[in-house]
Amino acid sequence: MTAPGTEPRRLLVTGAGAAPGLDLALELLERGHEVIGVDADPLAPGLRAGGIIPRVTARADHPRYGEDLLALCRELRPHGMIPVVEHELPALIPLQEDLARLGVRTWLPTVPAAHAAIDKAVFHDVLHEHGIPVPKTFVPETLHQAPEGPLVVKPRRGQGGQGVVFCATRQQARVMCDLVPDPIIQETVTGREFTADCLVDRSGRTSVVLRERLIVKGGMSMVARTFHDDEAAGLVRATLAAVGVVGPSDVQGFITDGRRGPRVVISELNARFAGGFALSEAAGADLVQQTLNGLFGLPVDHDRLVAKPDIYLSKYVTVLAAGPAPCHPDGGTP
C-alpha cells in the first residue's frame, strides 16, 4: 500500500537549466513522479534529460511569462509546482489563485519575503533590524563608509557566484562598481563557509541541515560535508523567521574564529532548493518527500529531517545528451 503523499504526481519544476532545478527534477523522476521541466532557455540542459517533459516559457521578467505558464498548466495539468528560480517569485505569487483553479498546488512565500530573499541590500537591512550578524553592506553611494578592505562587489540581485568580484581596497571596489550591474559592496568574511538546507512548515516550525562548502566553483558546492553546530543552526532559524520564508530554502553563512566579531555570520538566503540538497538527502534528511508533503497539505515530519554529520558529497559535470539540436536557437529567449 502506498504511503500518504508518496503516490505518483505530475510535478512542474522550473529552472531546469541550472543545478538546483535539474537535480530536483531528476530526484523526483527517480521517486516515480512525472516531471515537467521548464526553462526560459530552449537549450537548457534539463530540457534534454531523459524522462523529463520539456517546456519553454518566457523569462519571468517578460510580460508573457504568466500567460505562458498558465497555458502550459492548462495543457499538461500538473498537480503541483516547485519553483527553483527565485527571480520568478514576484511574477509567480500573483498567479497562485489562477494556478489553484487549474488544480496546481503551490507553496510560496509572501511578496515581502521574496523581495528580501532576492534583494541582498533588503536582506541585510532585515537581518540587521533583527540583530542577526550579517556582513556590513554598502551601495555605491555609501562606499566611502566601507572599511578600506578587503571587500567583495556583487550584483544586488544576483545568484550564486555570478558577477562576484573580490577587491583588496576600497578604490578597487569603486572601479568594479562600474562593471558589476546594480552592485552592492560587502566586507569580506573569512572562515568556514556553510549552506543550510531548510524546510519551514506552514506553522513556522523549521528543520535545518548544515553542510560545509569545502570546494566551491561558480557559487556551487562541488565538495561538501554535513556537520552540526547549534549556534549556526539557531541563527539560520532566526534568519528564516525574520524574513518570513516558508517551504524549502537555503541559507548561507560563515563560521569564523570569533576574534574580530561574531562567530557566525549569515550572508545570503535563497527561497528555493539549493544545488547541494542531495548531500542532506544522503545524510538522512528526507527533504524532497517532506517538501511534497507540505506542498500537498500533509504534515511535515520533522523527525525525518535530521541528518548525520560527516557525510560527504562530491559533484561533477556530466553529459546529459548529445545529438541533433532540439530546436534552432536564435540567440535570444522567448
CORMO-V852698 format. One record per run of one state. SS is the DSSP state (H for helix, E for strand, C for the rest). FROM is the first residue (numbers start at 1). TO is the last residue. If there is no record, write none. Layout:
SS/FROM/TO, SS/FROM/TO
This chain:
C/1/9, E/10/14, C/15/18, H/19/30, C/31/33, E/34/39, C/40/44, H/45/48, C/49/52, E/53/56, C/57/64, H/65/76, C/77/79, E/80/82, C/83/85, H/86/93, C/94/95, H/96/101, C/102/104, E/105/105, C/106/110, H/111/118, C/119/119, H/120/129, C/130/133, E/134/134, C/135/136, E/137/138, C/139/139, H/140/145, C/146/150, E/151/155, C/156/164, E/165/167, C/168/169, H/170/176, C/177/182, E/183/187, C/188/191, E/192/200, C/201/205, E/206/217, C/218/219, E/220/227, C/228/229, H/230/243, C/244/246, E/247/255, C/256/263, E/264/270, C/271/276, H/277/282, C/283/286, H/287/295, C/296/301, H/302/304, C/305/311, E/312/314, C/315/334
